[in-house]
Each structure stands twice: as structure tokens, then as C-alpha cells.
Amino acid sequence: GGRGKTTLAQLLYNDGQVKEHFDTNAWVCVSEQYEALRVIQTLIEEITKKPCDNLGMNSLEVQLSEQLMGKRFLLVLDDVW
């Protein structure tokens, strides 16, 4: 830690040319104690700007796939251990 990786990633993620290049983007902070279901749920919520509570893993995977299929996308998983 402490090497400026997140800062560099944020600069690129927020750059106008980078945003124009991708159809969809999402930034999710992943803690040391993460749950895959919660990470996918947060990705979907970042992409759709809508809550997606009470869905099982299979439904979340299908929904994420549908949101990204055929699109150029940038997904940042920050602070992954």
C-alpha cells in the first residue's frame, strides 16, 4: 500500500478521454473481508444507478452479463487483497 495506485487509477478513471472511450464504467472498493455477491451487486448498482437488493448470485451474474454484453467497459476493483 501507499504507492499511489488508487490515486493514479482515479486520475485515469475520471479522465474525459477515458470516459468517452468506454460505454460503461464502475468503481467498487473491495475490502479485505469481501463477499463476491456484494461486489457484483455494487457493480450492477454503479452501472444501472438503481438498487438491486434481494437477488441471488445467479440472478446477479446474469444481470451483470446483460449490462456489459456488447459494450466496451471499464471496471475498477479498488483495494483488492
MMTF fields as JSON, N, C-alpha, C and O atoms, coordinates in Angstrom:
{
  "mmtfVersion": "1.0.0",
  "mmtfProducer": "UNKNOWN",
  "numBonds": 323,
  "numAtoms": 324,
  "numGroups": 81,
  "numChains": 1,
  "numModels": 1,
  "chainsPerModel": [1],
  "groupsPerChain": [81],
  "chainIdList": ["A"],
  "bondAtomList": [4, 2, 8, 6, 12, 10, 16, 14, 20, 18, 24, 22, 28, 26, 32, 30, 36, 34, 40, 38, 44, 42, 48, 46, 52, 50, 56, 54, 60, 58, 64, 62, 68, 66, 72, 70, 76, 74, 80, 78, 84, 82, 88, 86, 92, 90, 96, 94, 100, 98, 104, 102, 108, 106, 112, 110, 116, 114, 120, 118, 124, 122, 128, 126, 132, 130, 136, 134, 140, 138, 144, 142, 148, 146, 152, 150, 156, 154, 160, 158, 164, 162, 168, 166, 172, 170, 176, 174, 180, 178, 184, 182, 188, 186, 192, 190, 196, 194, 200, 198, 204, 202, 208, 206, 212, 210, 216, 214, 220, 218, 224, 222, 228, 226, 232, 230, 236, 234, 240, 238, 244, 242, 248, 246, 252, 250, 256, 254, 260, 258, 264, 262, 268, 266, 272, 270, 276, 274, 280, 278, 284, 282, 288, 286, 292, 290, 296, 294, 300, 298, 304, 302, 308, 306, 312, 310, 316, 314, 320, 318],
  "bondOrderList": [1, 1, 1, 1, 1, 1, 1, 1, 1, 1, 1, 1, 1, 1, 1, 1, 1, 1, 1, 1, 1, 1, 1, 1, 1, 1, 1, 1, 1, 1, 1, 1, 1, 1, 1, 1, 1, 1, 1, 1, 1, 1, 1, 1, 1, 1, 1, 1, 1, 1, 1, 1, 1, 1, 1, 1, 1, 1, 1, 1, 1, 1, 1, 1, 1, 1, 1, 1, 1, 1, 1, 1, 1, 1, 1, 1, 1, 1, 1, 1],
  "groupList": [{"groupName": "GLY", "atomNameList": ["N", "CA", "C", "O"], "elementList": ["N", "C", "C", "O"], "formalChargeList": [0, 0, 0, 0], "bondAtomList": [1, 0, 2, 1, 3, 2], "bondOrderList": [1, 1, 2], "singleLetterCode": "G", "chemCompType": "PEPTIDE LINKING"}, {"groupName": "ARG", "atomNameList": ["N", "CA", "C", "O"], "elementList": ["N", "C", "C", "O"], "formalChargeList": [0, 0, 0, 0], "bondAtomList": [1, 0, 2, 1, 3, 2], "bondOrderList": [1, 1, 2], "singleLetterCode": "R", "chemCompType": "L-PEPTIDE LINKING"}, {"groupName": "LYS", "atomNameList": ["N", "CA", "C", "O"], "elementList": ["N", "C", "C", "O"], "formalChargeList": [0, 0, 0, 0], "bondAtomList": [1, 0, 2, 1, 3, 2], "bondOrderList": [1, 1, 2], "singleLetterCode": "K", "chemCompType": "L-PEPTIDE LINKING"}, {"groupName": "THR", "atomNameList": ["N", "CA", "C", "O"], "elementList": ["N", "C", "C", "O"], "formalChargeList": [0, 0, 0, 0], "bondAtomList": [1, 0, 2, 1, 3, 2], "bondOrderList": [1, 1, 2], "singleLetterCode": "T", "chemCompType": "L-PEPTIDE LINKING"}, {"groupName": "LEU", "atomNameList": ["N", "CA", "C", "O"], "elementList": ["N", "C", "C", "O"], "formalChargeList": [0, 0, 0, 0], "bondAtomList": [1, 0, 2, 1, 3, 2], "bondOrderList": [1, 1, 2], "singleLetterCode": "L", "chemCompType": "L-PEPTIDE LINKING"}, {"groupName": "ALA", "atomNameList": ["N", "CA", "C", "O"], "elementList": ["N", "C", "C", "O"], "formalChargeList": [0, 0, 0, 0], "bondAtomList": [1, 0, 2, 1, 3, 2], "bondOrderList": [1, 1, 2], "singleLetterCode": "A", "chemCompType": "L-PEPTIDE LINKING"}, {"groupName": "GLN", "atomNameList": ["N", "CA", "C", "O"], "elementList": ["N", "C", "C", "O"], "formalChargeList": [0, 0, 0, 0], "bondAtomList": [1, 0, 2, 1, 3, 2], "bondOrderList": [1, 1, 2], "singleLetterCode": "Q", "chemCompType": "L-PEPTIDE LINKING"}, {"groupName": "TYR", "atomNameList": ["N", "CA", "C", "O"], "elementList": ["N", "C", "C", "O"], "formalChargeList": [0, 0, 0, 0], "bondAtomList": [1, 0, 2, 1, 3, 2], "bondOrderList": [1, 1, 2], "singleLetterCode": "Y", "chemCompType": "L-PEPTIDE LINKING"}, {"groupName": "ASN", "atomNameList": ["N", "CA", "C", "O"], "elementList": ["N", "C", "C", "O"], "formalChargeList": [0, 0, 0, 0], "bondAtomList": [1, 0, 2, 1, 3, 2], "bondOrderList": [1, 1, 2], "singleLetterCode": "N", "chemCompType": "L-PEPTIDE LINKING"}, {"groupName": "ASP", "atomNameList": ["N", "CA", "C", "O"], "elementList": ["N", "C", "C", "O"], "formalChargeList": [0, 0, 0, 0], "bondAtomList": [1, 0, 2, 1, 3, 2], "bondOrderList": [1, 1, 2], "singleLetterCode": "D", "chemCompType": "L-PEPTIDE LINKING"}, {"groupName": "VAL", "atomNameList": ["N", "CA", "C", "O"], "elementList": ["N", "C", "C", "O"], "formalChargeList": [0, 0, 0, 0], "bondAtomList": [1, 0, 2, 1, 3, 2], "bondOrderList": [1, 1, 2], "singleLetterCode": "V", "chemCompType": "L-PEPTIDE LINKING"}, {"groupName": "GLU", "atomNameList": ["N", "CA", "C", "O"], "elementList": ["N", "C", "C", "O"], "formalChargeList": [0, 0, 0, 0], "bondAtomList": [1, 0, 2, 1, 3, 2], "bondOrderList": [1, 1, 2], "singleLetterCode": "E", "chemCompType": "L-PEPTIDE LINKING"}, {"groupName": "HIS", "atomNameList": ["N", "CA", "C", "O"], "elementList": ["N", "C", "C", "O"], "formalChargeList": [0, 0, 0, 0], "bondAtomList": [1, 0, 2, 1, 3, 2], "bondOrderList": [1, 1, 2], "singleLetterCode": "H", "chemCompType": "L-PEPTIDE LINKING"}, {"groupName": "PHE", "atomNameList": ["N", "CA", "C", "O"], "elementList": ["N", "C", "C", "O"], "formalChargeList": [0, 0, 0, 0], "bondAtomList": [1, 0, 2, 1, 3, 2], "bondOrderList": [1, 1, 2], "singleLetterCode": "F", "chemCompType": "L-PEPTIDE LINKING"}, {"groupName": "TRP", "atomNameList": ["N", "CA", "C", "O"], "elementList": ["N", "C", "C", "O"], "formalChargeList": [0, 0, 0, 0], "bondAtomList": [1, 0, 2, 1, 3, 2], "bondOrderList": [1, 1, 2], "singleLetterCode": "W", "chemCompType": "L-PEPTIDE LINKING"}, {"groupName": "CYS", "atomNameList": ["N", "CA", "C", "O"], "elementList": ["N", "C", "C", "O"], "formalChargeList": [0, 0, 0, 0], "bondAtomList": [1, 0, 2, 1, 3, 2], "bondOrderList": [1, 1, 2], "singleLetterCode": "C", "chemCompType": "L-PEPTIDE LINKING"}, {"groupName": "SER", "atomNameList": ["N", "CA", "C", "O"], "elementList": ["N", "C", "C", "O"], "formalChargeList": [0, 0, 0, 0], "bondAtomList": [1, 0, 2, 1, 3, 2], "bondOrderList": [1, 1, 2], "singleLetterCode": "S", "chemCompType": "L-PEPTIDE LINKING"}, {"groupName": "ILE", "atomNameList": ["N", "CA", "C", "O"], "elementList": ["N", "C", "C", "O"], "formalChargeList": [0, 0, 0, 0], "bondAtomList": [1, 0, 2, 1, 3, 2], "bondOrderList": [1, 1, 2], "singleLetterCode": "I", "chemCompType": "L-PEPTIDE LINKING"}, {"groupName": "PRO", "atomNameList": ["N", "CA", "C", "O"], "elementList": ["N", "C", "C", "O"], "formalChargeList": [0, 0, 0, 0], "bondAtomList": [1, 0, 2, 1, 3, 2], "bondOrderList": [1, 1, 2], "singleLetterCode": "P", "chemCompType": "L-PEPTIDE LINKING"}, {"groupName": "MET", "atomNameList": ["N", "CA", "C", "O"], "elementList": ["N", "C", "C", "O"], "formalChargeList": [0, 0, 0, 0], "bondAtomList": [1, 0, 2, 1, 3, 2], "bondOrderList": [1, 1, 2], "singleLetterCode": "M", "chemCompType": "L-PEPTIDE LINKING"}],
  "groupTypeList": [0, 0, 1, 0, 2, 3, 3, 4, 5, 6, 4, 4, 7, 8, 9, 0, 6, 10, 2, 11, 12, 13, 9, 3, 8, 5, 14, 10, 15, 10, 16, 11, 6, 7, 11, 5, 4, 1, 10, 17, 6, 3, 4, 17, 11, 11, 17, 3, 2, 2, 18, 15, 9, 8, 4, 0, 19, 8, 16, 4, 11, 10, 6, 4, 16, 11, 6, 4, 19, 0, 2, 1, 13, 4, 4, 10, 4, 9, 9, 10, 14],
  "groupIdList": [1, 2, 3, 4, 5, 6, 7, 8, 9, 10, 11, 12, 13, 14, 15, 16, 17, 18, 19, 20, 21, 22, 23, 24, 25, 26, 27, 28, 29, 30, 31, 32, 33, 34, 35, 36, 37, 38, 39, 40, 41, 42, 43, 44, 45, 46, 47, 48, 49, 50, 51, 52, 53, 54, 55, 56, 57, 58, 59, 60, 61, 62, 63, 64, 65, 66, 67, 68, 69, 70, 71, 72, 73, 74, 75, 76, 77, 78, 79, 80, 81],
  "secStructList": [7, 7, 1, 1, 2, 2, 2, 2, 2, 2, 2, 2, 2, 6, 7, 2, 2, 2, 2, 2, 2, 7, 1, 3, 3, 3, 3, 3, 3, 7, 7, 1, 1, 7, 7, 2, 2, 2, 2, 2, 2, 2, 2, 2, 2, 2, 2, 2, 1, 1, 7, 7, 6, 6, 7, 7, 2, 2, 2, 2, 2, 2, 2, 2, 2, 2, 2, 2, 6, 6, 1, 7, 3, 3, 3, 3, 3, 3, 6, 7, 7],
  "xCoordList": [0.808, 0.0, 0.855, 2.078, 0.187, 0.856, 1.705, 2.563, 1.498, 2.311, 1.58, 2.131, 0.362, -0.379, -1.143, -1.554, -1.336, -2.04, -3.482, -3.961, -4.173, -5.564, -5.648, -6.534, -4.742, -4.743, -4.546, -5.247, -3.608, -3.361, -4.585, -4.997, -5.159, -6.349, -7.506, -8.243, -7.675, -8.746, -8.533, -9.486, -7.293, -6.999, -7.381, -7.997, -7.014, -7.353, -8.856, -9.441, -9.476, -10.91, -11.736, -12.744, -11.318, -12.065, -11.664, -12.248, -10.682, -10.234, -11.32, -11.934, -11.546, -12.59, -12.408, -13.377, -11.175, -10.929, -11.187, -11.707, -10.823, -11.075, -12.583, -13.076, -13.314, -14.775, -15.435, -16.372, -14.948, -15.502, -15.224, -16.015, -14.111, -13.698, -14.588, -14.787, -15.123, -15.909, -17.394, -17.781, -18.223, -19.676, -20.165, -21.124, -19.503, -19.913, -18.682, -17.641, -18.804, -17.708, -18.263, -19.36, -17.489, -17.893, -16.646, -15.647, -16.728, -15.635, -16.191, -17.169, -15.569, -16.018, -14.825, -13.794, -14.975, -13.945, -14.206, -15.303, -13.191, -13.289, -12.415, -11.21, -13.006, -12.241, -11.584, -11.803, -10.784, -10.115, -11.138, -10.94, -12.222, -13.293, -14.449, -15.476, -14.294, -15.319, -16.196, -15.818, -17.375, -18.282, -18.495, -18.838, -18.297, -18.443, -19.834, -19.972, -20.859, -22.226, -22.358, -22.981, -21.783, -21.877, -21.087, -21.518, -19.943, -19.137, -19.917, -19.978, -20.51, -21.284, -22.506, -22.847, -23.154, -24.322, -23.931, -24.651, -22.812, -22.35, -21.984, -22.265, -21.361, -21.051, -22.323, -22.38, -23.333, -24.599, -25.226, -25.714, -25.209, -25.785, -25.023, -25.631, -23.705, -22.902, -23.243, -23.315, -23.45, -23.728, -25.142, -25.347, -26.116, -27.521, -28.035, -29.067, -27.318, -27.751, -29.078, -29.849, -29.327, -30.543, -30.165, -29.21, -30.899, -30.616, -31.01, -31.951, -30.296, -30.648, -30.557, -29.804, -31.321, -31.35, -32.126, -32.899, -31.9, -32.665, -32.538, -33.474, -31.411, -31.167, -30.086, -29.133, -30.241, -29.239, -28.063, -28.106, -27.025, -25.799, -26.062, -25.556, -26.838, -27.103, -27.798, -27.431, -28.798, -29.518, -28.599, -28.671, -27.737, -26.79, -25.814, -25.524, -25.312, -24.371, -25.026, -24.41, -26.269, -26.993, -27.2, -26.98, -27.62, -27.874, -26.586, -26.602, -25.477, -24.2, -23.787, -23.345, -23.928, -23.596, -24.436, -23.919, -25.722, -26.613, -26.235, -26.324, -25.818, -25.437, -24.154, -23.971, -23.266, -21.956, -21.844, -20.946, -22.742, -22.643, -22.618, -23.485, -21.624, -21.514, -21.038, -21.033, -20.642, -20.191, -18.704, -18.125, -18.117, -16.746, -16.859, -17.489, -16.25, -16.456, -15.154, -14.185, -15.166, -14.044, -14.579, -15.414, -14.095, -14.48, -13.231, -12.243, -13.274, -12.144, -12.548, -13.536, -11.772, -11.952, -10.792, -9.673, -11.058, -10.021, -9.823, -10.769, -8.594, -8.228, -8.448, -8.811, -8.228, -8.366, -7.166, -6.026, -7.425, -6.355, -6.017, -5.137],
  "yCoordList": [-1.187, 0.0, 1.255, 1.195, 2.389, 3.665, 4.068, 4.94, 3.473, 3.782, 4.668, 4.984, 5.067, 5.954, 5.251, 5.883, 3.94, 3.192, 3.661, 3.846, 3.854, 4.306, 5.706, 5.987, 6.582, 7.95, 7.951, 8.666, 7.164, 7.068, 6.495, 7.002, 5.438, 4.83, 5.828, 5.871, 6.633, 7.636, 8.698, 9.117, 9.131, 10.121, 9.591, 10.3, 8.35, 7.746, 7.523, 7.816, 7.012, 6.711, 7.969, 7.914, 9.088, 10.346, 11.186, 12.244, 10.735, 11.471, 11.465, 10.432, 12.609, 12.737, 11.805, 11.209, 11.664, 10.78, 9.324, 8.558, 8.95, 7.577, 7.346, 6.312, 8.293, 8.157, 8.039, 7.26, 8.811, 8.746, 7.405, 6.947, 6.777, 5.531, 4.352, 3.425, 4.388, 3.27, 3.606, 4.743, 2.599, 2.753, 2.744, 3.432, 1.966, 1.764, 1.751, 1.217, 2.342, 2.245, 2.143, 2.62, 1.518, 1.365, 1.238, 0.642, 1.808, 1.768, 1.165, 1.667, 0.086, -0.573, -0.773, -1.304, -0.342, -0.59, -1.966, -2.253, -2.794, -4.156, -4.239, -3.996, -4.575, -4.643, -6.013, -6.923, -6.128, -7.401, -8.502, -9.654, -8.144, -9.094, -8.882, -8.313, -9.328, -9.063, -10.287, -11.419, -10.024, -11.078, -10.879, -9.781, -11.922, -11.823, -11.314, -10.498, -11.784, -11.362, -9.845, -9.188, -9.295, -7.852, -7.059, -5.982, -7.577, -6.89, -6.816, -5.757, -7.928, -7.945, -7.042, -6.317, -7.089, -6.234, -4.756, -3.967, -4.389, -3.0, -2.602, -1.478, -3.508, -3.227, -2.908, -1.925, -3.741, -3.533, -2.197, -1.455, -1.898, -0.639, 0.567, 1.592, 0.457, 1.535, 1.732, 2.862, 0.639, 0.702, 1.205, 2.073, 0.656, 0.982, 2.182, 2.76, 2.551, 3.635, 3.3, 4.188, 1.991, 1.516, 0.436, -0.307, 0.336, -0.733, -2.097, -2.205, -3.113, -4.479, -5.431, -6.405, -5.143, -5.971, -7.262, -7.38, -8.204, -9.455, -10.312, -11.03, -10.249, -11.126, -12.131, -11.798, -13.357, -14.378, -14.22, -13.425, -14.982, -14.889, -15.136, -14.392, -16.16, -16.453, -15.292, -14.919, -14.722, -13.58, -12.381, -11.679, -12.145, -11.033, -11.236, -10.303, -12.459, -12.747, -12.523, -11.957, -12.964, -12.775, -11.29, -10.815, -10.56, -9.131, -8.383, -7.508, -8.717, -8.068, -8.376, -7.489, -9.622, -10.02, -9.255, -8.794, -9.124, -8.396, -6.919, -6.319, -6.337, -4.921, -4.666, -3.583, -5.664, -5.465, -6.038, -5.658, -6.943, -7.628, -6.644, -5.777, -6.794, -5.98, -4.563, -3.744, -4.261, -2.911, -2.906, -3.911, -1.752, -1.534, -0.996, 0.038, -1.695, -1.298, -1.245, -1.941, -0.392, -0.246, -0.492, 0.263, -1.547, -1.873, -1.812, -2.49, -1.007, -0.888, -1.505, -1.1, -2.488, -3.094, -2.602, -3.103, -1.63, -0.966, -1.647, -2.154, -1.647, -2.15, -3.652, -4.133, -4.393, -5.856, -6.448, -6.056, -7.378, -8.038, -9.352, -10.067],
  "zCoordList": [0.0, 0.0, 0.0, 0.126, -0.144, -0.033, -1.217, -1.082, -2.351, -3.531, -4.54, -5.594, -4.233, -5.121, -6.226, -7.199, -6.082, -7.133, -7.285, -8.404, -6.167, -6.231, -6.818, -7.625, -6.424, -6.946, -8.453, -9.169, -8.936, -10.375, -11.092, -12.135, -10.525, -11.134, -11.176, -12.161, -10.121, -10.094, -11.169, -11.826, -11.35, -12.39, -13.767, -14.562, -14.043, -15.333, -15.462, -16.505, -14.419, -14.422, -14.683, -15.387, -14.124, -14.247, -15.453, -15.687, -16.219, -17.394, -18.476, -18.742, -19.085, -20.104, -21.282, -21.753, -21.773, -22.92, -22.558, -23.369, -21.346, -20.898, -20.809, -21.26, -20.235, -20.116, -21.487, -21.659, -22.467, -23.825, -24.494, -25.319, -24.146, -24.785, -24.38, -25.165, -23.155, -22.636, -22.605, -22.333, -22.888, -22.821, -21.377, -21.026, -20.563, -19.177, -18.296, -18.677, -17.113, -16.157, -14.745, -14.456, -13.879, -12.482, -11.619, -12.021, -10.436, -9.463, -8.184, -7.63, -7.715, -6.493, -5.574, -5.985, -4.329, -3.315, -2.707, -2.229, -2.736, -2.223, -0.98, -1.049, 0.14, 1.382, 1.534, 0.735, 2.568, 2.846, 3.126, 2.74, 3.795, 4.114, 3.138, 3.511, 1.904, 0.895, 0.66, 0.961, 0.114, -0.328, -1.822, -2.258, -2.602, -4.056, -4.426, -5.338, -3.732, -4.02, -3.865, -4.699, -2.812, -2.559, -3.599, -4.01, -4.025, -5.044, -6.356, -6.981, -6.775, -8.021, -7.898, -8.832, -6.753, -6.522, -6.629, -7.24, -6.046, -6.1, -7.523, -7.939, -8.278, -9.685, -10.464, -11.202, -10.295, -11.009, -10.611, -11.463, -9.32, -8.852, -9.397, -9.708, -9.515, -10.096, -11.573, -12.055, -12.277, -13.718, -13.989, -14.837, -13.265, -13.544, -12.754, -13.094, -11.707, -10.797, -10.117, -9.756, -9.951, -9.285, -8.278, -8.505, -7.166, -6.203, -6.768, -7.554, -6.368, -6.811, -5.623, -5.648, -4.602, -3.399, -3.639, -4.589, -2.765, -2.725, -3.977, -4.329, -4.644, -5.786, -5.409, -4.704, -5.882, -5.641, -6.591, -7.53, -6.336, -7.128, -8.609, -9.449, -8.951, -10.364, -11.058, -12.172, -10.403, -10.983, -11.156, -12.165, -10.177, -10.262, -11.417, -12.165, -11.558, -12.648, -14.008, -14.91, -14.155, -15.416, -15.678, -16.792, -14.657, -14.821, -15.18, -16.047, -14.527, -14.841, -16.269, -17.0, -16.663, -18.028, -19.044, -20.061, -18.77, -19.681, -19.771, -20.842, -18.663, -18.653, -19.446, -20.004, -19.495, -20.117, -21.526, -22.277, -21.891, -23.171, -24.342, -24.462, -25.188, -26.387, -26.139, -27.058, -24.925, -24.587, -24.266, -23.853, -24.467, -24.025, -22.602, -22.378, -21.633, -20.246, -19.46, -19.764, -18.44, -17.516, -16.112, -15.616, -15.481, -14.114, -13.25, -13.529, -12.21, -11.297, -9.969, -9.357, -9.532, -8.216, -7.368, -7.482, -6.524, -5.742, -4.398, -3.795, -3.946, -2.621, -2.481, -1.408, -3.567, -3.541, -2.813, -3.059, -1.929, -1.178, -1.822, -1.342]
}
